Amino acid sequence: MSEPITGKYDFDTAAREEQVIAGGPRYAPLKLDEISAEGREQVAEIRSAFSIPEDRPFPDVSLITLRHPGMFKGQMVLGIELAARGTIPPRERELAILRLALLARAPFEWCEHVDIGKAFGITAEEIERVTHGSEAKGWSEHEAALLRAVEELIADHCMSDDTWETLAKTYSEKQMLEVPMLVGAYLMTALQQNSLKIQCKAGFEYR
């Protein structure tokens, strides 16, 4: 069993960026007219699920992974269920994803969810606090337990009894079922994005 990292996670960010960003992406984004018919159906479904206007450019990361439309569809079915239809409040979901992205040393996922988290009310101070983990002062008991759940799931692939019981005080059965799936889904995404060397948005700093 690996001990969960519940505090500040220090690692060589420059070396990690060199490993998982430099020289990327490994595949070029498809142009819209290069997307298969199956892929175009997925684009339309995602725009509908997340209310993305037709005139907003589709993200490069999606235009890359649409090279495998069947797999993309599977990812998006779970992603839509967790993000667009999920029962975990969006702000809490994004706190969990940020902690996961840091522990996975996933620059693109971190940068994307800093942006998304701010849209759901996460402050700059809270983003900084995420880097100090579940032990940082300032979290509510519930928030600390949620971050601790992420830390335990990454380290030991299981949530401890204490963490489960604390979260279950305020989360429903559906929410408790979602927590490990949320962590697993976004870890899977981090593995893919790191390996594809997906580029961060300009102006974002990976911690």
C-alpha positions in Angstrom: 0.0 0.0 0.0 1.3 3.5 -0.9 0.6 6.2 1.6 -1.6 9.0 0.1 -0.1 12.4 -0.6 -2.2 14.6 1.6 0.0 17.7 1.7 2.0 19.7 -0.7 3.2 17.6 -3.7 6.6 18.8 -4.8 8.1 17.5 -8.1 10.1 18.9 -10.9 7.5 20.7 -13.0 9.9 21.7 -15.7 11.0 18.1 -16.2 7.4 16.9 -16.3 6.5 19.6 -18.9 9.5 18.5 -21.0 8.2 14.9 -20.8 4.5 15.4 -21.5 4.2 18.7 -23.4 7.4 19.5 -25.3 7.3 18.7 -29.0 3.6 17.8 -28.9 1.0 17.1 -29.7 1.9 13.7 -31.1 -1.1 13.8 -33.5 -2.5 16.9 -35.2 -6.1 17.9 -34.6 -8.5 16.9 -37.4 -10.1 19.5 -39.5 -13.9 19.5 -39.2 -14.2 18.1 -42.7 -11.9 15.2 -41.8 -14.1 14.0 -39.0 -16.0 10.7 -39.7 -19.8 10.6 -39.8 -19.7 8.8 -36.4 -17.4 11.5 -35.0 -19.7 14.3 -36.3 -22.6 12.7 -34.3 -20.4 12.9 -31.2 -19.6 16.5 -31.8 -23.3 17.4 -32.1 -24.1 15.4 -28.9 -21.4 17.2 -26.9 -22.5 20.6 -28.1 -26.0 19.8 -27.0 -25.1 18.3 -23.6 -22.8 21.2 -22.6 -24.7 24.0 -24.5 -21.7 24.7 -26.7 -22.6 27.2 -29.5 -22.1 26.1 -33.1 -19.8 29.0 -33.7 -17.4 28.1 -30.8 -14.3 26.2 -32.0 -14.2 22.6 -31.0 -11.2 21.9 -28.6 -8.0 20.6 -30.2 -7.8 17.8 -27.7 -11.2 16.5 -28.9 -10.3 16.9 -32.5 -7.2 14.8 -31.8 -9.1 12.0 -30.0 -11.8 12.0 -32.6 -9.3 10.0 -34.7 -10.7 7.1 -32.8 -14.5 8.0 -32.8 -15.6 4.8 -31.1 -13.3 5.3 -28.1 -14.2 9.0 -28.1 -17.9 8.1 -27.9 -17.2 5.8 -24.9 -15.2 8.5 -23.1 -17.9 11.1 -23.8 -20.8 8.9 -22.6 -19.1 8.7 -19.2 -17.9 12.3 -19.3 -21.4 13.6 -20.0 -22.9 11.4 -17.2 -20.4 12.7 -14.7 -20.2 16.4 -15.7 -23.5 17.3 -17.4 -25.8 14.9 -15.5 -23.7 14.1 -12.4 -25.0 14.6 -8.8 -21.8 15.9 -7.3 -22.0 19.8 -7.3 -19.8 21.3 -10.1 -17.6 23.2 -7.7 -16.8 20.1 -5.7 -16.3 18.1 -8.8 -13.7 20.6 -10.0 -11.8 20.6 -6.7 -11.5 16.8 -6.9 -10.3 17.0 -10.6 -7.7 19.6 -9.8 -6.3 17.5 -7.0 -6.2 14.5 -9.3 -4.6 16.5 -12.1 -1.8 17.6 -9.7 -1.2 14.1 -8.4 -1.2 12.7 -11.9 1.3 15.4 -12.9 -1.0 16.3 -15.8 -0.3 19.8 -17.1 -3.1 20.0 -19.7 -5.8 18.6 -17.3 -4.7 21.0 -14.5 -4.7 24.1 -16.8 -8.1 23.2 -18.3 -9.7 22.6 -14.9 -8.3 25.8 -13.4 -10.3 27.6 -16.0 -13.4 25.4 -15.6 -13.1 25.6 -11.8 -13.1 29.4 -11.8 -16.3 29.4 -13.8 -17.9 27.4 -11.0 -16.8 29.7 -8.3 -13.4 28.3 -7.2 -11.2 31.1 -6.1 -7.5 31.6 -6.8 -6.8 31.1 -3.1 -8.7 27.7 -3.2 -6.7 26.7 -6.3 -3.5 27.4 -4.4 -4.9 25.5 -1.4 -5.6 22.4 -3.6 -1.8 22.2 -4.2 -1.4 21.7 -0.4 -3.9 18.9 -0.3 -6.6 17.7 2.1 -4.5 18.6 5.1 -4.5 22.3 4.3 -6.2 24.6 6.6 -9.4 26.3 5.4 -11.3 23.3 4.0 -14.6 22.3 5.5 -14.7 18.7 6.9 -16.6 17.6 3.7 -14.2 19.3 1.3 -11.2 17.8 3.1 -12.7 14.4 2.9 -13.4 14.8 -0.8 -9.8 15.7 -1.5 -8.6 12.9 0.8 -10.7 10.5 -1.2 -8.9 11.5 -4.4 -5.5 11.1 -2.6 -6.4 7.6 -1.3 -7.9 6.4 -4.6 -4.7 7.5 -6.4 -2.4 5.9 -3.8 -4.2 2.8 -2.8 -7.1 2.4 -5.4 -9.6 2.4 -2.5 -11.2 4.9 -0.2 -10.6 4.3 3.6 -13.5 3.7 6.0 -12.9 7.1 7.7 -13.0 9.0 4.5 -16.0 7.1 3.2 -18.0 7.7 6.4 -17.2 11.4 6.5 -18.2 11.9 2.9 -21.4 9.8 3.4 -22.6 12.3 6.1 -23.3 14.8 3.3 -23.3 12.8 0.1 -26.2 10.6 -1.2 -25.7 7.1 -2.4 -25.5 8.3 -6.0 -22.8 10.8 -5.1 -20.8 8.2 -3.2 -21.0 5.9 -6.3 -19.8 8.8 -8.5 -16.7 9.7 -6.5 -14.4 6.8 -7.5 -15.8 6.9 -11.0 -15.0 10.6 -11.3 -11.4 10.0 -10.1 -11.0 7.0 -12.5 -12.5 8.8 -15.5 -10.3 11.8 -15.1 -7.2 9.7 -14.4 -7.8 7.8 -17.6 -8.1 11.2 -19.4 -4.9 12.4 -17.8 -3.0 9.3 -19.0 -4.2 9.9 -22.6 -3.5 13.6 -22.6 -0.1 13.2 -21.1 0.9 10.6 -23.6 -0.5 12.6 -26.5 1.5 15.7 -25.2 -1.5 17.9 -25.4 -0.5 21.6 -25.1 -1.7 23.9 -22.3 -3.5 27.1 -23.2 -1.3 30.1 -23.6 -0.8 32.0 -20.3 -1.5 29.1 -18.0 1.1 28.1 -15.5 1.3 24.4 -14.4 2.2 24.2 -10.8 
